[in-house]
Amino acid sequence: MEELNVVYRLQKYLKEVIQDHKDTIMSGVDSYEKYQYLVGKVQAFEQTQQELSNLLETKEHKNG
């Protein structure tokens, strides 16, 4: 059960970081390179978040 707690905490962290990066992008960045870097991080974090959700769904189906 503790592993689920870790996953939920990680999902919460990812959600917060994604929002922070989106806010930074919306408020403006110094260069196009910084913009690309932040967009890439957001995409990677969102993909990781989706994978975690998929893994949780699989685990719930197996336990259900």
PDB file with SEQRES, HELIX, SHEET and CRYST1 records, atoms N, CA, C and O in Angstrom:
SEQRES   1 A   64  MET GLU GLU LEU ASN VAL VAL TYR ARG LEU GLN LYS TYR          
SEQRES   2 A   64  LEU LYS GLU VAL ILE GLN ASP HIS LYS ASP THR ILE MET          
SEQRES   3 A   64  SER GLY VAL ASP SER TYR GLU LYS TYR GLN TYR LEU VAL          
SEQRES   4 A   64  GLY LYS VAL GLN ALA PHE GLU GLN THR GLN GLN GLU LEU          
SEQRES   5 A   64  SER ASN LEU LEU GLU THR LYS GLU HIS LYS ASN GLY              
HELIX    1 AA1 GLU A    2  SER A   27  1                                  26    
HELIX    2 AA2 TYR A   32  ASN A   63  1                                  32    
CRYST1    1.000    1.000    1.000  90.00  90.00  90.00 P 1           1          
ATOM      1  N   MET A   1       0.817  -1.202   0.000  1.00  0.00           N  
ATOM      2  CA  MET A   1       0.000   0.000   0.000  1.00  0.00           C  
ATOM      3  C   MET A   1       0.862   1.269   0.000  1.00  0.00           C  
ATOM      4  O   MET A   1       0.453   2.306  -0.522  1.00  0.00           O  
ATOM      5  N   GLU A   2       2.054   1.175   0.589  1.00  0.00           N  
ATOM      6  CA  GLU A   2       2.919   2.348   0.630  1.00  0.00           C  
ATOM      7  C   GLU A   2       3.369   2.773  -0.766  1.00  0.00           C  
ATOM      8  O   GLU A   2       3.563   3.960  -1.027  1.00  0.00           O  
ATOM      9  N   GLU A   3       3.536   1.790  -1.668  1.00  0.00           N  
ATOM     10  CA  GLU A   3       3.946   2.149  -3.028  1.00  0.00           C  
ATOM     11  C   GLU A   3       2.890   3.009  -3.715  1.00  0.00           C  
ATOM     12  O   GLU A   3       3.226   3.869  -4.529  1.00  0.00           O  
ATOM     13  N   LEU A   4       1.617   2.784  -3.394  1.00  0.00           N  
ATOM     14  CA  LEU A   4       0.560   3.625  -3.961  1.00  0.00           C  
ATOM     15  C   LEU A   4       0.671   5.046  -3.431  1.00  0.00           C  
ATOM     16  O   LEU A   4       0.439   6.007  -4.164  1.00  0.00           O  
ATOM     17  N   ASN A   5       1.022   5.178  -2.164  1.00  0.00           N  
ATOM     18  CA  ASN A   5       1.193   6.502  -1.572  1.00  0.00           C  
ATOM     19  C   ASN A   5       2.305   7.260  -2.295  1.00  0.00           C  
ATOM     20  O   ASN A   5       2.176   8.457  -2.551  1.00  0.00           O  
ATOM     21  N   VAL A   6       3.379   6.579  -2.618  1.00  0.00           N  
ATOM     22  CA  VAL A   6       4.485   7.196  -3.344  1.00  0.00           C  
ATOM     23  C   VAL A   6       4.023   7.648  -4.726  1.00  0.00           C  
ATOM     24  O   VAL A   6       4.364   8.744  -5.170  1.00  0.00           O  
ATOM     25  N   VAL A   7       3.256   6.814  -5.397  1.00  0.00           N  
ATOM     26  CA  VAL A   7       2.764   7.149  -6.727  1.00  0.00           C  
ATOM     27  C   VAL A   7       1.847   8.363  -6.664  1.00  0.00           C  
ATOM     28  O   VAL A   7       1.950   9.258  -7.503  1.00  0.00           O  
ATOM     29  N   TYR A   8       0.952   8.405  -5.682  1.00  0.00           N  
ATOM     30  CA  TYR A   8       0.045   9.545  -5.565  1.00  0.00           C  
ATOM     31  C   TYR A   8       0.806  10.832  -5.251  1.00  0.00           C  
ATOM     32  O   TYR A   8       0.468  11.897  -5.769  1.00  0.00           O  
ATOM     33  N   ARG A   9       1.817  10.736  -4.416  1.00  0.00           N  
ATOM     34  CA  ARG A   9       2.634  11.916  -4.114  1.00  0.00           C  
ATOM     35  C   ARG A   9       3.379  12.382  -5.363  1.00  0.00           C  
ATOM     36  O   ARG A   9       3.479  13.582  -5.621  1.00  0.00           O  
ATOM     37  N   LEU A  10       3.892  11.443  -6.122  1.00  0.00           N  
ATOM     38  CA  LEU A  10       4.594  11.789  -7.346  1.00  0.00           C  
ATOM     39  C   LEU A  10       3.647  12.446  -8.347  1.00  0.00           C  
ATOM     40  O   LEU A  10       4.016  13.417  -9.008  1.00  0.00           O  
ATOM     41  N   GLN A  11       2.438  11.924  -8.458  1.00  0.00           N  
ATOM     42  CA  GLN A  11       1.449  12.540  -9.352  1.00  0.00           C  
ATOM     43  C   GLN A  11       1.141  13.971  -8.919  1.00  0.00           C  
ATOM     44  O   GLN A  11       1.030  14.867  -9.757  1.00  0.00           O  
ATOM     45  N   LYS A  12       1.004  14.184  -7.624  1.00  0.00           N  
ATOM     46  CA  LYS A  12       0.728  15.529  -7.109  1.00  0.00           C  
ATOM     47  C   LYS A  12       1.893  16.470  -7.429  1.00  0.00           C  
ATOM     48  O   LYS A  12       1.689  17.607  -7.855  1.00  0.00           O  
ATOM     49  N   TYR A  13       3.112  15.980  -7.216  1.00  0.00           N  
ATOM     50  CA  TYR A  13       4.297  16.779  -7.511  1.00  0.00           C  
ATOM     51  C   TYR A  13       4.351  17.145  -8.995  1.00  0.00           C  
ATOM     52  O   TYR A  13       4.596  18.297  -9.353  1.00  0.00           O  
ATOM     53  N   LEU A  14       4.119  16.148  -9.849  1.00  0.00           N  
ATOM     54  CA  LEU A  14       4.147  16.401 -11.288  1.00  0.00           C  
ATOM     55  C   LEU A  14       3.101  17.436 -11.688  1.00  0.00           C  
ATOM     56  O   LEU A  14       3.371  18.317 -12.503  1.00  0.00           O  
ATOM     57  N   LYS A  15       1.914  17.325 -11.113  1.00  0.00           N  
ATOM     58  CA  LYS A  15       0.850  18.282 -11.429  1.00  0.00           C  
ATOM     59  C   LYS A  15       1.275  19.708 -11.059  1.00  0.00           C  
ATOM     60  O   LYS A  15       1.034  20.648 -11.816  1.00  0.00           O  
ATOM     61  N   GLU A  16       1.904  19.860  -9.899  1.00  0.00           N  
ATOM     62  CA  GLU A  16       2.349  21.179  -9.452  1.00  0.00           C  
ATOM     63  C   GLU A  16       3.461  21.721 -10.345  1.00  0.00           C  
ATOM     64  O   GLU A  16       3.451  22.896 -10.713  1.00  0.00           O  
ATOM     65  N   VAL A  17       4.417  20.867 -10.692  1.00  0.00           N  
ATOM     66  CA  VAL A  17       5.541  21.311 -11.537  1.00  0.00           C  
ATOM     67  C   VAL A  17       5.049  21.673 -12.928  1.00  0.00           C  
ATOM     68  O   VAL A  17       5.496  22.663 -13.507  1.00  0.00           O  
ATOM     69  N   ILE A  18       4.139  20.884 -13.462  1.00  0.00           N  
ATOM     70  CA  ILE A  18       3.575  21.184 -14.784  1.00  0.00           C  
ATOM     71  C   ILE A  18       2.905  22.552 -14.761  1.00  0.00           C  
ATOM     72  O   ILE A  18       3.110  23.364 -15.663  1.00  0.00           O  
ATOM     73  N   GLN A  19       2.109  22.804 -13.735  1.00  0.00           N  
ATOM     74  CA  GLN A  19       1.419  24.090 -13.650  1.00  0.00           C  
ATOM     75  C   GLN A  19       2.408  25.243 -13.494  1.00  0.00           C  
ATOM     76  O   GLN A  19       2.236  26.292 -14.113  1.00  0.00           O  
ATOM     77  N   ASP A  20       3.437  25.058 -12.676  1.00  0.00           N  
ATOM     78  CA  ASP A  20       4.462  26.094 -12.510  1.00  0.00           C  
ATOM     79  C   ASP A  20       5.146  26.416 -13.836  1.00  0.00           C  
ATOM     80  O   ASP A  20       5.357  27.583 -14.168  1.00  0.00           O  
ATOM     81  N   HIS A  21       5.489  25.376 -14.586  1.00  0.00           N  
ATOM     82  CA  HIS A  21       6.148  25.594 -15.869  1.00  0.00           C  
ATOM     83  C   HIS A  21       5.206  26.277 -16.859  1.00  0.00           C  
ATOM     84  O   HIS A  21       5.635  27.154 -17.609  1.00  0.00           O  
ATOM     85  N   LYS A  22       3.948  25.894 -16.872  1.00  0.00           N  
ATOM     86  CA  LYS A  22       2.976  26.536 -17.762  1.00  0.00           C  
ATOM     87  C   LYS A  22       2.808  28.001 -17.392  1.00  0.00           C  
ATOM     88  O   LYS A  22       2.707  28.856 -18.272  1.00  0.00           O  
ATOM     89  N   ASP A  23       2.777  28.296 -16.104  1.00  0.00           N  
ATOM     90  CA  ASP A  23       2.665  29.686 -15.654  1.00  0.00           C  
ATOM     91  C   ASP A  23       3.876  30.499 -16.108  1.00  0.00           C  
ATOM     92  O   ASP A  23       3.742  31.643 -16.542  1.00  0.00           O  
ATOM     93  N   THR A  24       5.053  29.896 -16.002  1.00  0.00           N  
ATOM     94  CA  THR A  24       6.277  30.575 -16.434  1.00  0.00           C  
ATOM     95  C   THR A  24       6.233  30.859 -17.930  1.00  0.00           C  
ATOM     96  O   THR A  24       6.597  31.948 -18.375  1.00  0.00           O  
ATOM     97  N   ILE A  25       5.789  29.879 -18.693  1.00  0.00           N  
ATOM     98  CA  ILE A  25       5.680  30.060 -20.144  1.00  0.00           C  
ATOM     99  C   ILE A  25       4.698  31.175 -20.466  1.00  0.00           C  
ATOM    100  O   ILE A  25       4.967  32.016 -21.323  1.00  0.00           O  
ATOM    101  N   MET A  26       3.567  31.183 -19.783  1.00  0.00           N  
ATOM    102  CA  MET A  26       2.536  32.194 -20.065  1.00  0.00           C  
ATOM    103  C   MET A  26       2.972  33.600 -19.651  1.00  0.00           C  
ATOM    104  O   MET A  26       2.548  34.584 -20.256  1.00  0.00           O  
ATOM    105  N   SER A  27       3.812  33.696 -18.628  1.00  0.00           N  
ATOM    106  CA  SER A  27       4.243  35.022 -18.183  1.00  0.00           C  
ATOM    107  C   SER A  27       5.388  35.562 -19.035  1.00  0.00           C  
ATOM    108  O   SER A  27       5.746  36.737 -18.942  1.00  0.00           O  
ATOM    109  N   GLY A  28       5.952  34.700 -19.859  1.00  0.00           N  
ATOM    110  CA  GLY A  28       7.006  35.131 -20.768  1.00  0.00           C  
ATOM    111  C   GLY A  28       8.362  34.603 -20.348  1.00  0.00           C  
ATOM    112  O   GLY A  28       8.677  34.526 -19.161  1.00  0.00           O  
ATOM    113  N   VAL A  29       9.151  34.244 -21.328  1.00  0.00           N  
ATOM    114  CA  VAL A  29      10.501  33.757 -21.087  1.00  0.00           C  
ATOM    115  C   VAL A  29      11.493  34.610 -21.868  1.00  0.00           C  
ATOM    116  O   VAL A  29      11.118  35.333 -22.791  1.00  0.00           O  
ATOM    117  N   ASP A  30      12.753  34.515 -21.486  1.00  0.00           N  
ATOM    118  CA  ASP A  30      13.795  35.368 -22.066  1.00  0.00           C  
ATOM    119  C   ASP A  30      14.110  35.047 -23.518  1.00  0.00           C  
ATOM    120  O   ASP A  30      14.423  35.938 -24.307  1.00  0.00           O  
ATOM    121  N   SER A  31      14.025  33.774 -23.863  1.00  0.00           N  
ATOM    122  CA  SER A  31      14.444  33.390 -25.210  1.00  0.00           C  
ATOM    123  C   SER A  31      13.591  32.243 -25.722  1.00  0.00           C  
ATOM    124  O   SER A  31      12.878  31.578 -24.970  1.00  0.00           O  
ATOM    125  N   TYR A  32      13.687  32.038 -27.012  1.00  0.00           N  
ATOM    126  CA  TYR A  32      12.956  30.940 -27.635  1.00  0.00           C  
ATOM    127  C   TYR A  32      13.504  29.596 -27.162  1.00  0.00           C  
ATOM    128  O   TYR A  32      12.761  28.624 -27.031  1.00  0.00           O  
ATOM    129  N   GLU A  33      14.804  29.551 -26.911  1.00  0.00           N  
ATOM    130  CA  GLU A  33      15.418  28.319 -26.418  1.00  0.00           C  
ATOM    131  C   GLU A  33      14.858  27.940 -25.050  1.00  0.00           C  
ATOM    132  O   GLU A  33      14.586  26.769 -24.788  1.00  0.00           O  
ATOM    133  N   LYS A  34      14.689  28.920 -24.192  1.00  0.00           N  
ATOM    134  CA  LYS A  34      14.111  28.669 -22.856  1.00  0.00           C  
ATOM    135  C   LYS A  34      12.658  28.209 -23.005  1.00  0.00           C  
ATOM    136  O   LYS A  34      12.208  27.311 -22.294  1.00  0.00           O  
ATOM    137  N   TYR A  35      11.938  28.827 -23.924  1.00  0.00           N  
ATOM    138  CA  TYR A  35      10.560  28.428 -24.191  1.00  0.00           C  
ATOM    139  C   TYR A  35      10.510  26.962 -24.626  1.00  0.00           C  
ATOM    140  O   TYR A  35       9.712  26.183 -24.105  1.00  0.00           O  
ATOM    141  N   GLN A  36      11.364  26.589 -25.581  1.00  0.00           N  
ATOM    142  CA  GLN A  36      11.395  25.207 -26.057  1.00  0.00           C  
ATOM    143  C   GLN A  36      11.758  24.242 -24.936  1.00  0.00           C  
ATOM    144  O   GLN A  36      11.182  23.159 -24.832  1.00  0.00           O  
ATOM    145  N   TYR A  37      12.701  24.631 -24.109  1.00  0.00           N  
ATOM    146  CA  TYR A  37      13.127  23.803 -22.988  1.00  0.00           C  
ATOM    147  C   TYR A  37      11.962  23.545 -22.025  1.00  0.00           C  
ATOM    148  O   TYR A  37      11.726  22.407 -21.620  1.00  0.00           O  
ATOM    149  N   LEU A  38      11.248  24.594 -21.669  1.00  0.00           N  
ATOM    150  CA  LEU A  38      10.124  24.457 -20.732  1.00  0.00           C  
ATOM    151  C   LEU A  38       8.986  23.648 -21.339  1.00  0.00           C  
ATOM    152  O   LEU A  38       8.376  22.826 -20.654  1.00  0.00           O  
ATOM    153  N   VAL A  39       8.697  23.871 -22.605  1.00  0.00           N  
ATOM    154  CA  VAL A  39       7.645  23.101 -23.273  1.00  0.00           C  
ATOM    155  C   VAL A  39       8.023  21.615 -23.307  1.00  0.00           C  
ATOM    156  O   VAL A  39       7.174  20.750 -23.092  1.00  0.00           O  
ATOM    157  N   GLY A  40       9.278  21.333 -23.573  1.00  0.00           N  
ATOM    158  CA  GLY A  40       9.748  19.949 -23.575  1.00  0.00           C  
ATOM    159  C   GLY A  40       9.608  19.300 -22.218  1.00  0.00           C  
ATOM    160  O   GLY A  40       9.213  18.138 -22.118  1.00  0.00           O  
ATOM    161  N   LYS A  41       9.931  20.048 -21.162  1.00  0.00           N  
ATOM    162  CA  LYS A  41       9.781  19.511 -19.808  1.00  0.00           C  
ATOM    163  C   LYS A  41       8.314  19.241 -19.488  1.00  0.00           C  
ATOM    164  O   LYS A  41       7.983  18.208 -18.905  1.00  0.00           O  
ATOM    165  N   VAL A  42       7.450  20.154 -19.862  1.00  0.00           N  
ATOM    166  CA  VAL A  42       6.014  19.973 -19.612  1.00  0.00           C  
ATOM    167  C   VAL A  42       5.523  18.710 -20.319  1.00  0.00           C  
ATOM    168  O   VAL A  42       4.796  17.905 -19.736  1.00  0.00           O  
ATOM    169  N   GLN A  43       5.921  18.546 -21.563  1.00  0.00           N  
ATOM    170  CA  GLN A  43       5.508  17.351 -22.309  1.00  0.00           C  
ATOM    171  C   GLN A  43       6.020  16.077 -21.652  1.00  0.00           C  
ATOM    172  O   GLN A  43       5.288  15.093 -21.549  1.00  0.00           O  
ATOM    173  N   ALA A  44       7.264  16.090 -21.212  1.00  0.00           N  
ATOM    174  CA  ALA A  44       7.833  14.905 -20.559  1.00  0.00           C  
ATOM    175  C   ALA A  44       7.114  14.609 -19.245  1.00  0.00           C  
ATOM    176  O   ALA A  44       6.813  13.453 -18.949  1.00  0.00           O  
ATOM    177  N   PHE A  45       6.840  15.636 -18.464  1.00  0.00           N  
ATOM    178  CA  PHE A  45       6.136  15.445 -17.192  1.00  0.00           C  
ATOM    179  C   PHE A  45       4.713  14.940 -17.419  1.00  0.00           C  
ATOM    180  O   PHE A  45       4.227  14.080 -16.684  1.00  0.00           O  
ATOM    181  N   GLU A  46       4.051  15.478 -18.438  1.00  0.00           N  
ATOM    182  CA  GLU A  46       2.694  15.026 -18.731  1.00  0.00           C  
ATOM    183  C   GLU A  46       2.685  13.574 -19.186  1.00  0.00           C  
ATOM    184  O   GLU A  46       1.782  12.816 -18.833  1.00  0.00           O  
ATOM    185  N   GLN A  47       3.680  13.187 -19.963  1.00  0.00           N  
ATOM    186  CA  GLN A  47       3.778  11.799 -20.404  1.00  0.00           C  
ATOM    187  C   GLN A  47       4.028  10.880 -19.201  1.00  0.00           C  
ATOM    188  O   GLN A  47       3.434   9.807 -19.101  1.00  0.00           O  
ATOM    189  N   THR A  48       4.896  11.300 -18.307  1.00  0.00           N  
ATOM    190  CA  THR A  48       5.173  10.519 -17.098  1.00  0.00           C  
ATOM    191  C   THR A  48       3.913  10.393 -16.252  1.00  0.00           C  
ATOM    192  O   THR A  48       3.612   9.320 -15.729  1.00  0.00           O  
ATOM    193  N   GLN A  49       3.190  11.478 -16.123  1.00  0.00           N  
ATOM    194  CA  GLN A  49       1.945  11.473 -15.353  1.00  0.00           C  
ATOM    195  C   GLN A  49       0.932  10.502 -15.971  1.00  0.00           C  
ATOM    196  O   GLN A  49       0.241   9.785 -15.246  1.00  0.00           O  
ATOM    197  N   GLN A  50       0.845  10.477 -17.277  1.00  0.00           N  
ATOM    198  CA  GLN A  50      -0.074   9.570 -17.959  1.00  0.00           C  
ATOM    199  C   GLN A  50       0.341   8.118 -17.747  1.00  0.00           C  
ATOM    200  O   GLN A  50      -0.510   7.256 -17.528  1.00  0.00           O  
ATOM    201  N   GLU A  51       1.621   7.847 -17.809  1.00  0.00           N  
ATOM    202  CA  GLU A  51       2.114   6.484 -17.584  1.00  0.00           C  
ATOM    203  C   GLU A  51       1.790   6.017 -16.170  1.00  0.00           C  
ATOM    204  O   GLU A  51       1.399   4.867 -15.970  1.00  0.00           O  
ATOM    205  N   LEU A  52       1.950   6.894 -15.200  1.00  0.00           N  
ATOM    206  CA  LEU A  52       1.607   6.534 -13.821  1.00  0.00           C  
ATOM    207  C   LEU A  52       0.121   6.216 -13.699  1.00  0.00           C  
ATOM    208  O   LEU A  52      -0.261   5.256 -13.029  1.00  0.00           O  
ATOM    209  N   SER A  53      -0.705   7.012 -14.339  1.00  0.00           N  
ATOM    210  CA  SER A  53      -2.150   6.766 -14.320  1.00  0.00           C  
ATOM    211  C   SER A  53      -2.477   5.422 -14.963  1.00  0.00           C  
ATOM    212  O   SER A  53      -3.307   4.668 -14.454  1.00  0.00           O  
ATOM    213  N   ASN A  54      -1.825   5.129 -16.076  1.00  0.00           N  
ATOM    214  CA  ASN A  54      -2.054   3.847 -16.750  1.00  0.00           C  
ATOM    215  C   ASN A  54      -1.641   2.677 -15.867  1.00  0.00           C  
ATOM    216  O   ASN A  54      -2.343   1.668 -15.802  1.00  0.00           O  
ATOM    217  N   LEU A  55      -0.513   2.808 -15.192  1.00  0.00           N  
ATOM    218  CA  LEU A  55      -0.059   1.746 -14.301  1.00  0.00           C  
ATOM    219  C   LEU A  55      -1.023   1.530 -13.142  1.00  0.00           C  
ATOM    220  O   LEU A  55      -1.278   0.394 -12.741  1.00  0.00           O  
ATOM    221  N   LEU A  56      -1.556   2.622 -12.607  1.00  0.00           N  
ATOM    222  CA  LEU A  56      -2.522   2.505 -11.507  1.00  0.00           C  
ATOM    223  C   LEU A  56      -3.793   1.819 -11.976  1.00  0.00           C  
ATOM    224  O   LEU A  56      -4.359   0.991 -11.262  1.00  0.00           O  
ATOM    225  N   GLU A  57      -4.246   2.165 -13.184  1.00  0.00           N  
ATOM    226  CA  GLU A  57      -5.451   1.522 -13.728  1.00  0.00           C  
ATOM    227  C   GLU A  57      -5.232   0.026 -13.888  1.00  0.00           C  
ATOM    228  O   GLU A  57      -6.105  -0.774 -13.552  1.00  0.00           O  
ATOM    229  N   THR A  58      -4.073  -0.349 -14.400  1.00  0.00           N  
ATOM    230  CA  THR A  58      -3.749  -1.761 -14.585  1.00  0.00           C  
ATOM    231  C   THR A  58      -3.733  -2.481 -13.246  1.00  0.00           C  
ATOM    232  O   THR A  58      -4.257  -3.589 -13.128  1.00  0.00           O  
ATOM    233  N   LYS A  59      -3.144  -1.867 -12.252  1.00  0.00           N  
ATOM    234  CA  LYS A  59      -3.073  -2.461 -10.912  1.00  0.00           C  
ATOM    235  C   LYS A  59      -4.468  -2.620 -10.320  1.00  0.00           C  
ATOM    236  O   LYS A  59      -4.766  -3.641  -9.699  1.00  0.00           O  
ATOM    237  N   GLU A  60      -5.329  -1.615 -10.507  1.00  0.00           N  
ATOM    238  CA  GLU A  60      -6.685  -1.679  -9.972  1.00  0.00           C  
ATOM    239  C   GLU A  60      -7.492  -2.785 -10.653  1.00  0.00           C  
ATOM    240  O   GLU A  60      -8.272  -3.474  -9.995  1.00  0.00           O  
ATOM    241  N   HIS A  61      -7.312  -2.958 -11.950  1.00  0.00           N  
ATOM    242  CA  HIS A  61      -8.035  -4.013 -12.676  1.00  0.00           C  
ATOM    243  C   HIS A  61      -7.603  -5.394 -12.218  1.00  0.00           C  
ATOM    244  O   HIS A  61      -8.427  -6.303 -12.112  1.00  0.00           O  
ATOM    245  N   LYS A  62      -6.310  -5.555 -11.944  1.00  0.00           N  
ATOM    246  CA  LYS A  62      -5.802  -6.838 -11.481  1.00  0.00           C  
ATOM    247  C   LYS A  62      -6.303  -7.146 -10.071  1.00  0.00           C  
ATOM    248  O   LYS A  62      -6.573  -8.300  -9.740  1.00  0.00           O  
ATOM    249  N   ASN A  63      -6.424  -6.112  -9.245  1.00  0.00           N  
ATOM    250  CA  ASN A  63      -6.873  -6.300  -7.863  1.00  0.00           C  
ATOM    251  C   ASN A  63      -8.402  -6.341  -7.767  1.00  0.00           C  
ATOM    252  O   ASN A  63      -8.954  -6.829  -6.781  1.00  0.00           O  
ATOM    253  N   GLY A  64      -9.064  -5.837  -8.773  1.00  0.00           N  
ATOM    254  CA  GLY A  64     -10.518  -5.711  -8.739  1.00  0.00           C  
ATOM    255  C   GLY A  64     -11.189  -6.958  -9.098  1.00  0.00           C  
ATOM    256  O   GLY A  64     -12.419  -7.014  -9.116  1.00  0.00           O  
TER     257      GLY A  64                                                      
END                                                                             
